[in-house]
């Protein structure tokens, strides 16, 4: 892992090393202000390109949400590099001292990049918040159906199995999206499923059938209440 990190650092440094070697070898340190301004903006664009993968919340979100940010930073870098290189060549060869035009143009480009980047980051934050808010709601159905499915594998009695299959089908067809106000009902359903697991282990047939019937009623009630929030 350490060797891999070192190789990545070397890879990311190649551009900076080559650019600076060529820059100082061909022109030295005695350059007009306009050239140093372009030099600074090119480095800023490249550092933002390297920093972009760190601008998304969480590692898992990078693949889906980070790619558009990387495209924005990549476009900005290549455009800024072309413009900056143009100003470096022109002002180095002509000896012009004015820095107003290159500064304002590159500042405006950086500002435009900043606006687009931040707008994408805001959209990404909203997406991540929505996913995080939705995840617990989805987990209820997943957890409940997984527990019922596990119970079915350990039941041989025909009537018991039929009852629990009805519970499973009702759960499976239930809306995934939930609402905070029906959390007590969902908690009651999960508690009943745990009680059903205990009854199954003890092979209490009457209790299993009663719990299965009450579970089906509770799930239908959960779904009915959920409709009022849609």
N, C-alpha and C positions, 0 to 999 in steps of 0.2 A: 504493500500500500504506500509506504514512504517513497519507494522508487517511482511508483506511478505518479504520485503528487509532484515529485521533482521533475519528471519528464513533462508534465503538463505546464509547470512553471517555465521550463526551458522553451517549450513550444510557443507559449504566449509571449515570451520575451523576444523571440526572433525578429518580429516586425520592428519593435522598438530599437533593438540593437542595430539592425541593418539601416533603418531610417536615420538614426542619429549618426552612425558612422559616415554615411553618404553626405548627410547635411553638413557636418562639421569638416569633413575632408575636402568638400568642394568649396565651402565658403568661409570656414573658420567661425570666429566669434564676433567679428566686426560686421554686424548686419543692421539694417534699418529697423525701426520699431515695427513697421508693417510686417516684416518677415518674422519677427519674434512673436507677434500676435498670431499669425497663421500657424506657426510652430506650436504654440500653446493650445490653440483650438484643435489641431490634429491630435495632439496627445490626449486632450479631454475627450474627444470622440472615441478614441481607442480604449481609454480606461472605462468609459461608459459601456462600451461593447463587452468588456470583460466583466463588468459589474452586473450586467443585466440578469444573468441567471440567478442572482441573489435577491432579486426584487419581487419574487413570488413567494407567497406564504406556504411553507411546507414543501418537502421534496416531491411529493406525489403530484402537486399541482403544476410543477414545472413543465412536464410533457405537454399538457393540454393548454395551460394558460400562459406559459412562458414563451412559447414559440412566436406568437405575434409580437411580443415585446422585443424578442431577439431580432425579428425582421425589421422592426422600426429602428433599433440601434444599429443594425448592419447597414441599412439604407443611409442613415445619418452619417455613419463613419465614412462610407465610400463617397458620398456627396461632399462631405467636409474635407476629405483627403484630396479630392480632385480640385476643389475651390482653393483650399489652402496651398496646395502645391503650385497651382496657377499663380497665386499672389507671390509666393516665395520666388518663383522663377522670374516673374515680371519685375518685381521690385529689386531683386538681386542684380539682374542684368542692366536695368535702367538706372539704378541708384536713386530712385524717387524716395522722398522722405515722408510723404503724406501717408498717414495711417487711418484716416477717418473712414474712407470707403471700405477697405478690407475689414476694419474692426466692426463697423455697423452691419455689413453684410453677413459676417460670420456670427456676430452676436444675434442677429435676427434669425439665422438658421438654427442656432443653438436654442433660442427661445421657442421656435416652432417645434423643434424636436422635443423639448421639455413638455410643452402643452400636450402633444400627441402621446408621449410616453406616460405622463401622469393620468391622462384620460383613460388609457388602456389599463393602468394599474387600478384606478377606481372601479372600472368595470369588472376587473378580476376579483377585487375585494368583495364586491357584491355577489359575484358568482360563488366564491368560496363560502361566504356567510350563508347563502341560500342552501348550499350543499350540506354545510355543517348543521343547519337548522333542520334540514329534511332527514338527515341520517338517523337520528333517534326515532323518528316517526316510522321509517322503513324497518328499523330493527325489531319493532314489536311484532309485525307480521312474520318476519323471518324467524325470530326466536320461537314464537308460538307454533308455527307450522312445523318447524324442525322437531320440537318436543313431541307433538302429536304423531308425526311420522315415525319417530323412534318408538313410541308406544305401540303403534300398529304392528311393528315387527315382532313384538313379544306377546301378542294376544292370539289365542287359538279359538276361543269361544266365538261361535258364529254371530250371536246377537250382540255381544260386546264389541266385536270388530265392526259390525254394521253401524252401531251407534257412534263409535269413534271415527269411522270413515265419514259419517255425516258431519261431524265436528270439523274434520280436516277439510272437507270440501267447502264448508261454510267459511272457514278461515282463509282458504286458498283463494276464494272468489271475493274476499273482502277488500275494500279500498286500502291501498298501501298508505296513502297520505292520511295523517292523523291531525289531531287538534289538541292543544294543551288542556282544554276543558273536559275532555273525555279520558284524561289520564287515569282518574280513579276507576273507571270501568275497565280499562286495559289492565290495570294492576290487579283488579279482582279476577280477570280472566286468567292471568298468569298464575295467580295463587290457586285457582281452581285446577289448572293444569298440573301444578305440583301435587295437589291433593289426589288427582287422578293417577299420577305416577305412583304415589304411595299405595293407593287402593289396588293398583295393578300388581304391585310387588307382593301384596298380601293376598291377592286373588279373591278380593271381596266383590263378588259378582254384582250384588244389589247396589253397592256403593258406586261401582264403576258405571253402571247404567244410569243411576241418578245423577252422578256428576257429569256424564256425557250429555244428558238432556239439559241440565242447567247451563252447561257451557254453550251449547248451541243457542239457547235463549239469550245468554249474556252477549254472545258475539253478534247476534241479530240486533240486539238493543244498541250495542256499540255502533253498528253500521247505520242504524236508524238515527241516532243522535248526530252522527257525523254528517248526515245529509243536511241537517239544519244549519251547518256552518259553511256549506258550499254555495 
